[in-house]
Amino acid sequence: MKRKNIFRKVFGWFGIGLLLGIMGLTGCSSDQASDSATTENGELVISLTDAEGDFSSYTVDVLSINLTKQNGSVVSTLPVTTRVDFAQYTEMTEFLTVGTIPSGVYTEASLTLDYQNADIWVENDDGGLVKVNTIVDEDGNPITTMTVSVHLEDDNSLLIAPGIPAHLTLDFDLTSSNKVTFANDGTSVLTVEPILIADIDPENPKTHRMRGPLGRVDVAAGTFELMLRPFYHVIAGNDRRFGSLMVTTLESTVYDINGRQYEGSAGLTAMDDLTAYTAVVVIGDLKFNPYRFEATEVTTGTSVPGGSLDAVTGNVISREGNTVVVKGATLIRNDGSVVFHDILTVLIDDATTVKRQLSKDEFSIRDISVGQRLTVFGVLTSSDIDSLELDATGENQGYIRMLLTTVRGTVVSDTPVLTLDLQSIDARRISIFDFSGTGIDVDHDTDPDHYEVNTGTLDLSSYGTNDTLKARGFVNGFGQAPADFTAQTIVDVANVRSFMRVTWAPPSTAPFQALSSEKIVLTKDNHGKFHHLGRAGVIVDLDDMAAETTIQPQSATQGRFLIQYRESRQFFTTFESFITRLENHLEDGKKVHNLFATGLFDPASAILTADCIEFRIK
């Protein structure tokens, strides 16, 4: 079955992203009347990302990414089918492809997904992972392929022109697009009603990641070329189908080259000695004025998963002595194959090499504790799918790289140390973690109800009791708590964009308790499978809120509002005209089927202050 769904372009950071070569792209979407007749070309860069959800793996095949010009001509931008695990990209965006496309104004982007060989795992109420075998649309029909689209707003349509860099990010929002139900026998059914979002926000970008073979290195200019191999494509040879990008390095750039650490120009000089097409992974930031990609960290050679050793990435859920259990493990074999598995046991010893992301300091296995996200290199000694075991001891040149980890919770106290009632670690529920042995003694083992965060000099003046926040950093060493965690950054969830999704089944002629030029108040009647709001990985069931859900515009005269009826899409920039037209549709007997809105949410009042609202009616 193949279906087309039209969605919106909004601000926010998302689930799958398309990065082009343009700036200044914001809004819900729209069409324009004319198109340039120029035949000149401009450069387009495409990348993917994901919003947070409860999926440990959401792996599907991306068959195509197409752009449509105002005159209706379509440009295909993806050179080959690419397998993507969207669940792995909640904190960063992956560069996908770089291409040259015809100049002009583009008003639509579409993404075609193939679910026939999907590998999707979701947590059940007990924290265990369940593989999804049944995937259906909102009408219960099995899904094979699905095409989703985003229409770009008239004032901010995608302009491709020679010499003008463009940046567009598309997000396949897992939280708003998917609903999992569990039967009594534990089997699961995934309902997909996809939301695709487009956004550009140069001032608050996600971290970007790119991978591929090394091209030329220019030590004097402080740059190197990378030939893109996105996601799990094999890094080998001079195949440039995905294009190439120049990477700018800084004196603060940290390098991990074949297990050795460098910083600044010394690292780039070492890269210049590498053989052609050496595997490279780069993490950095997209910068503007001028447009460039600046590397914060570079990993090359044997330090890249998929080299001479097997590698696994996941979170430590328990540790006993030198045996570490990793959950949500993505195993990359040395032959390039990739396997997702729930649980994997890792063996370590004092000879295991331990490094930490963004650091040249020395570390040991004492620094590996419960909750820490990491990548482990070693030899798979047990390939039994029910008891996978990776030997990362010194005998097998075992190597561990501790990765930035995200914790979320509500503030219990901010003095003398920030203490959280912990809700999740890297979007995993706390009940799956065994914190035994984490403290200096048993009385000081980590208590998730009072999770102590060392914040150093970070400003905590805007946070108070019961505020929800997330912190990015590293778990403190095993047997060394308290504190439990050292934060490098802290984000106030109250200022994080929320995504609201509500459906009505059957479609309703009376979905509102109140409808005016100032606000929309929803009823709780006849909701379909979707009646939720997602914010920074926390899902809110709107039907469980004490207050009725209210949506008010961020601006009455500068919003991005859309009503879709069949194939017709009407766009409004004022909230009053939007509400008037919606009322007219209801008076004519039409029914509201679907609502999607984004903005800032106040859980105390159940008010969403929205910058973008879309209704679909039947």
N, C-alpha and C positions, 0 to 999 in steps of 0.2 A: 504494500500500500504506500502511496506517495501523497503527501499533503503539503500545502503551502500555507504558512501562517505569517501574517504581517504584524510586526512589532515596532518598537520605538527606539529613538535615539535619546539618551539622557545622560546626565552627569553620574559619575560613580566609578567604582573599580569592580571588575566583573570576572565572570566565569570563563569566557573564551574571548580572546581579543584579536582584532584585525588592525594591524598597524600599517598605515599608509604613509605617504610622504606629504601630508598637509597639516596645517595648523588651524585652530579656531573653529573646530567642529563641535557644535552643541545643539541640543534641541530634540524634539520628538520626531520630526521628519516631515517631508512634503515634496511636491513636484514643482518643476518650473516649466516655463512655456517654451524656451528655446535653448539651443545648444550651439557652442562654437563649432565652426566648420573646419577648424584647424586640424592638420594631420600630423602636427608635431607631437613628440612624446614627452612624458615626464616619468620620474622614478617613483615607484610605489614599494613600500615595505609593509609586510603583513605579519602580525603577531597574534598570539592567542593567550587568553587568561581565563580565570574562573572565579565566580563568587563562592563563598563558603557554604557548605552543606554537610549532611550526615553520611555522605558517600565516601568509602575508603578507596574505591576504584570506580571510575565511570569512563570506561575505555570503549570508544567507538571509532569507526573509520570516517574521516572527513573526505568525501568524494570530490567536492568542488567548492570554490569560493568565487562567486561571480559579481561583477559590478555592472550596473545598468546606467547608461547615459540618458540625458533628457530626451534625446531623439529616439530612444528605445533600443539602441545597439547595446549588445552585451559583450563584456570582456571577461574572459576566464583568467584567473590569476594563480591558481594552484597547479603546479606542473605534474604532480603525481599524487595518487591517493595516500593519505597520511593517517596513521593510527595515533589517536590522542587520548590520554587519560586526563580528563578535565579536572578530576578531583585533586590532582597534584599541583594545580596552579592557582591556589587561592591567595597566595601572598606575592605572586610575581606573574609577569607576562613573558611568554616565549615568542621570540622572533621566528616566524614561519617561512616567509619567502620574500625575496626582493625581485621586482620585475619592472620592465619598461612598458607602460601602457599609453594609449592615445590620450593626448591632452583633451580637456573639456570638463563639463560639469556632470557629475555623477549623482544620481538621486536615489539609488537603491543598491544595497549589498545583500547578497543571499548566500546561505551556507547550507550544503546538502550533507546530511549525516546518514550513515548506513549502520543499522542496528542488528544486522543479520548475524554478525560474529561478535556482538557486544560482550564485554566482560565487566559486569557491574556488581559491586558488592556494597551492602548497606548494613549499618548496625541495627540490631534488634533492641528490645527494651532491656535486655540483660547485658548489652555491650558486646555480644558476639556478632560476628560477621556472617551474613547470609548472602549467598549468590542469587541474583535475580535471574530467573529463567523465563518469566512471562512479562512481556513489554507491550503495552497497549496505548491507544490514544484515548481522548476523553470520552469517546463513544464506545469504548471497549473493544475496538478493532485492533488486531495485531499490527505492529509496526515493522516494516522492513526498512524503507528509507523515508526520510523526512526532510523537506526543504523549508528553512525558516528565513525570513527576510526582515530587513530594517530599511525604512524610508527616511531619507535625510531632509531636514527642514529647509524651506526655501531660502531663508537668509543665510543658512550655513551649509548649503549643499557642498559636496566634495569637489573641490577644484583641483585638477591636475594640470600643471603647466611646467614648461621647461625651466629648470633652475629653482623651482619653488618646492621646498621640502613639505611633505604632508604626513600627518600622523592621525590615524583613525584606529580606535580599539573597539572590537566587537566582543560582547560577553554573552555566552550561553549560560544564563543564570540557573545553576542547578537547584537552588532552594526554591525559586519561584516556578520552575519549569517541571518539577517532578514531585510525585506523591507516591509513597510506598505504603501498601497495606499488607498485613500479615494474617494468614489464615491460622486456624487453631492448630494445624499440623506443622506450623512454622514456615511453610512456603510463603513466598512473597510475590506480589504483583506490582509492577511499576507502571504508573500512568504518566505519560509525557504530554504536556501541553506547553510547548517551548516558548520561552521569553528570550528574545535576542535584543541586546542593548548596544548602542554605539556611543562612544564618548571620547572627548579629548579634554584633558585638564593638565596643562604643562606644570602648574604650580604644585600639584599633588600626585605625581606619577607613582605607579607601582614600580618596584624593582623589575628590571628586565633581564632575561637570560637568553643567551644564544650559544649554539654549539656547532661544531663542524671541524673540518681539516684546516690547518694553518696554511695561509698563503704567504705573501711577502711580508717582511718585517722591515720597518724603517726606524732604526734606533734614533737617528738625528731628529726626525719629526715626532718621535714618541708615539708611533702608530703601528698597527699590524692589520693585515687583511684576514678575514675569516670567511670561508666558504660554508654557507649554511647547510646543516643537516638537522632539521628540527626533531624534537621528541626522541623517538627511538630509531630513526634512520641510521644505518651503519655509517660510521665516520671513516671513510676511506676514499682515496683517489681524488682526481681533479674534476669530478662531476659538479658542474655549476648550475644544474637545473633550478635549484632553489635560490640562486644568486649569491652575491657576496657583499660584505659590509666592511668598511674601515672602522677600526676600534681605536679610540684615543685613550692613551694611558697617562697617569699622573704620578707624581712622586709618592703619593699615598696609596697607589695601587699595590695590592698584596698578591703574590704569586705562589702557587704550589706546582712545581715542575718536577715530575717524576719523584714526588715525595719530599722534595727539598723546598724550603721556604725562602722567598726573596721579597724585597720591597723596592718600589720605584724603578729607576733606570737600570739597576742591577738585574731585575727580573726580565726586563725587555731585552737586555743584552744576552741573557741566558736563553731566551726564546729564539734569538737570532741564530743560535748554534744548533737548534733542533732541525731534524730532517723535514723535508717537505711533507705536507699533509698529516703532520702529527695531530692527534686528537686534542681539541681545545674546548673548554666550556668557560664562558665569560658571564659574569654578573655585574651589572652596572646601572647607570641612569641615563635616560634620554634627556638631552639638554637642547635648549633653543637659543637663538640669537648669539652665535650661529648654531645651526642645527648640527648635532654631533652625538655620538654615543661614547660616554666616559666609563671606563672599566674601574670598578672598585676591587674586584678580585678575578684572578685568572687561574684556571686549573688546566694542566696539560699533561700529556704523556700517560704514564701508568697511573696517575692520580685520577684519571677519568674513568668512570664505570664502563665496563665492556672491553677492558684491555686484557692483560695477561691473567688477571685474577677474577674470580666471581665477586660480585658486589651486591649488597642489600641496603636499602634505605627504609627507615621506619622509626618508631618511637620505642624506647625502652619501657616495658611495663612491669618488669621485675628483675631483680638481680640477687643471686646467691653465690657469694664468693666470686669465682671467675667464670660463672655461667650467666649470661645475659639473655633475656627473652625480649624479642622485638616483635611488635604488632603492626599490622598494616604494611607488611613487608613487600616491597617491590624488589624482586631478585633479577639482576642482570647478569647472565652467564658470560663467561669469557668467549663464547662463540657468538655473542651478540643477541641471543634469545632473551626474552623478557617474560617473567612469570610473576603474577600477583598472588600472594598467599597471606592468610590471616596471621599466622604465628610462625616464627623461625627462631631457633636457638643458636646463639653465638658463643663460641669458646674463646677466651682471651687469656693472656698471662702477662707477666711483668715485661716481657720482651715485645709485646704488641706496641707498635708505634701509634701515638695518639696526637692529633692536631685539632685545631679549632678554627672554624670559619672566621675570617677577618683578623687573624692573629698570627704573629710569628713566635709567640711565647712557647715554652716547653710544657707539655702536659703528659699525664700518665693515666693508667686505667683507673686510678683513684678518682679521676674527674668524671667518670661515666656513671651517672645516677639515673634513678627512675624518672621518667618523663622526657629525658633528653632525646631530641631527634638527631639521628646520625646516619652516616653512610659507612658501612664496614666492608673492607676488602679482605678476602681470604679464599679458602678452598672449600667447596661444598662437599662434605664428607658423607652426608646422608641425603639422598635424593628422594626418599620416601615422602610422598606428598603430605602424609599425616605426621611426619616427624623430621622436617627439614632441619639440617644442622650445618652451620658454617664455622669452619675452624679458622680463626683469625689470630692464632698464636704466633709467636715470633718464628717458630719453625717453618711456618708457611708464609713468612713475610707479611703477617697480618698488619693491617693499617686501618685506623679509625679516624674519621673526620666528623667532629661534633658540629652540628648545624644550628643556625638560629631557630629557636623554639618559641611558640606563641602560647601564652597562658591567658585565660579569660576568667573574670570573676567579679564579684561585687565587693566594695570596700567595707571591711569590718572596722578597721582603724587605720589612720595615717600617721600616728605618732606612737612610740618613738620610731617605729618602722612600719612601712606599708604592709598591711595584712589583708588578705583577700579570702572570701568564701569562694573557693575555686569551682568553676563550672566546667571547664574543659582545658585540655592541653592539646594543641594542634587539632582542635575541633573534635577530639576524642573525649567521651564522657569519663568522669573521674573514677567511676566504679570499676573500670578495667585495670587500674593501676594498683600494684601492691608496693606500698612505701616502706616495707620492713627493711631495716638496715640503713636507711637514709640518714638517720640522726647520729649525733655523737654518742648517744646511748639510746636505749629503747624508749625512754621517756621523751626524747627529743626527735623521734622519727617524724617525718613530715605529716602534718595534720592538714588535710585539704580544706577543712572548715576554717583554719587559721593559717593560711599559706603566706609565709613571710617573704617579702620581695625587697632585696637590696636595691635601692634606686639611686644611690650615690648622690650626684648633684642635680638630678632631674627635678624639674619644677613640679611640685604636687599641690600648689596653692589652689588650683581650680577643682580639686577632687575632695569629696566629702563622704561621710558614711552612707552606704547603700548605693553609691554611684557605681555604674558598671564600666569597667575598663579592660583593655587588653595590653599586655606587655610582651615585648620581643626581646629575647636575650638568651641566657644559658642557665640550665639547672646547675645548682651548686654540687660539689663533689659528693660521692657516695660516702656515707658515714660522717659527713661534715655539716649537716643541718643542725640548727638554723644559722643564717637565713637559708631558705629553700631555693631561691632563684635570684639571679642578678640581671636586672633589666638594662637594656641599652636604649630602648625607646618605650614610651607609654602613650596610648591612644585613648581618648575619652570616647566611649562608644556612643554617648549622647550626640556627638557631632559626626557620627558615621552614617552615611546614607542608608536608608531603609527601603526595602522593596515589598510592596503590598500586592497580594494577588487574591482575588475573590471570584468565584464562579457561582452561578445559580443553576440549579437543576431541579425542575425544568426552568428555562428562562422566565424571568419575572417581569410583570408589569408594575409591581410595587416594591422595588428593592430598597426604597429610601424611606427613612423615618422623617427626614426633612431634606428639602432641596431648594436652595436659594442662591442669590448672587454672591453670598458670603461663604457658604459652606455646603458640604454634602454629609448627611448623617445616614449611615447604613443601618438597615434592620439586620436581624440575625435569622431571618426566615429563609427556608428553601435553599440554603447554601449547598453547593456541590462539593467536590472533593477538596477544592482549594478555598481556604478562608484563613490565610496566614500572612504574617509579616516577618521578614528576615532582616536582622540587623547584626552585622559583625559576627555571623555564625550562630547567633541565638535566634531560634524560631519562636514566634508568638502566635498562639491560636487566638484569633480575634473573637471567636465565639465564647472563649473562656474569660474575656475581659469583663470587668464589672460594668464599665461604661460602654455605651454604644460607640462604635467606631466613627470618628469624624474626620473628614478631609477638608482642609482649607487651603486656598492658594497661597503660595509664597509671595506672589505679586498678582494683583487683580488685573494688571494691564500688560504683563510681560511673561505670561506663562506659555507652556507648550501643552496644548490640549487637543485630543483627537477623538473622533467618533467614527467607528467603522461599521458600515452596514453593507453586507454582502461584499461586492468588490469596490464599493465606494468608500473613500476615506475623506473626511472633512477635518481640516485643521483650523484651530482657533488660537489667537494670541491673547484674547481677553477672556477671563473666567465668566463674565456675564453673558457674552454671546455664546459661549460653550454651553452654559446651563440652559439658556433659552432654547437652543436647538435640541438639547437632550429632552427638555420638557415637551417640545413639539413632537418628537418621535414617540414618546410615551402616550401623548394624547391621540396619536394616529394608530395606537394599538400595537406598536412594536414593543419588544421585550428585551430587557437587559440580560446578557448572557455572561459577560466577562468584564472584569475590572483589573487594570494594572496601574499602579501609581508609585512614584518614588519621592522621597523627601526626608525630612527629619521628624522622628516620632517621639512623642512624649507618652510613656507608658502609664503615667499617673492619670492623665486625662483621656487617653486613647485618641489623641489628636495627631494626625499626620499633616505636617505643613509641606505641601507638595509643590514641586517645580514641574512635574509632568504627570498628566492623568490621561488614561485611555479607556474608553468604553467600547465594547463590541456588542451590537444589538442584532436581534433577529426579527 
